Amino acid sequence: MRIDRRTLLAAAPAAFVTRTWAASAAVGNTTAAAVRRDFAVLLEAYDRLHPGLDRYLGRDRFRAIVAEESRRLASGPRALGDQFLSLARLTAAVCCGHSYPNPANQSKTVMTQIVGGSAAVPFSFRWIGGQMVVTGTLRPEIPLRPGAVIMAVDGVPTATLLRRLMPLARADGSNDAKRLALLGVEDQNSPNPFDIYRPLVAPHGPADRVGLTMADGRTLDLPTFSRPPRARGEERADATSNGWSFAISDGVATLRMDNWGLYDSPWDWKAWLDAAFDRMIEEKARGLVIDIRANEGGIDCGDAVLARLIERPLPQAVMERYVRYRRIPDALRPVLDTWDRSFDDWDDAAKPSSRSDMLRLVRGDFDLPGARIDPSGRRFAGKVAVLIGPTCSSATFQFAETVKRSGVATLVGDPTGGSLRGINGGAFYFLRLPETGLEVDLPLIGFFPSSPQPDAGVTPDVPVRTSAEDIASGRDPAMKKARQLVN
């Protein structure tokens, strides 16, 4: 199944979503009347076009949530951040990992009003067993060590903070592990939900400082981290900037790929990948470990990996594709931006179906069921393990599912994000609310399995959990187990 063309999501081009509303004189207008108009537009667009409203939530419940949020905000003038939180909360309720107010698609004016001059915490962390566990720092002088547990941030207990943040986190179905992964901080190369949402849901001090209460009793007052603005794509011009690395040690190769969002990157990643596989073959590596634990998705880089591991064509999973409309309502067109206006009218590609209120999509450029991966180049015949975790979704979820089904490699680690019950994506509108200028991503194609599947991510063949003690000791038990399996 091809479920994510990644001309979409977190790196969706600002040129697309700001073309119509670049000046947006209405930004910051959050009067009661403005709120009602914006939520009416959102309700109309999602109710008429979103293919996944009935998968988990149901359209009646969605309408009720929109009405509830609209009434709450319309009680008086509100800050723009309040409406941003409401949009996050109601789209998160849809249980679709591709439906949310995308920070990367907001205008600079909007984001400045939402987060002001606030900056990011100067450390990375994971949520493990409900605790905030430090995994690293951005500066060597920050007095935090990996494995340290933070009990409160600016006086707010981390358990309270997590409870307030979870309803805002996007994920498919009931995959809370994905929500927890999303609310952690892996790095500061791009905006992350924790640093955006925390100042909006909890009391905080000055924007340039953050106060921590540690499990060992210490209290720390730390400088925050300012993220300099960068032109889109400029940071993704080579392997290092994309989080890709390759090495061979003691006869075992390690291929790490943290980012597949490469649709607009000038880097020739296919040539780089082929060179890595050729080197493995020439140096007679016994095994290969592929690490995609930090990779949320992107274009189908995994197909190029699988093409070097298989002897014969590998069929993709059969996923039926459905849409909610044949042609968008004319009244909605001005607020729906995209990179391909053919999404406005599916025409004969949208066929009648037995699924209630849905049309089956049959269009060649969306990879119809039965698509396959063909072998390419010299095959690497050594043992292969793939490290996975809850961050993996969209294209990396697809890759993990294909690996699991085919047995071409062993999956090691934690269950992935995503849901085997199917997700939404493939084609997108960027819905720009006319009063405030806030943007919400709207996926257009629903992917449904041909037989009932569990509401869960892809489970590893060899489960391996990482503890706070492992992080404190610098251990990576999943990597250790993977290397043992392929050696």
Summary of the structure (lengths in Angstrom):
residues: 487
radius of gyration: 22.5
end to end distance: 30.9
largest distance: 68.8
contacts: 1660
relative contact order: 0.18
helix: 32%
strand: 21%
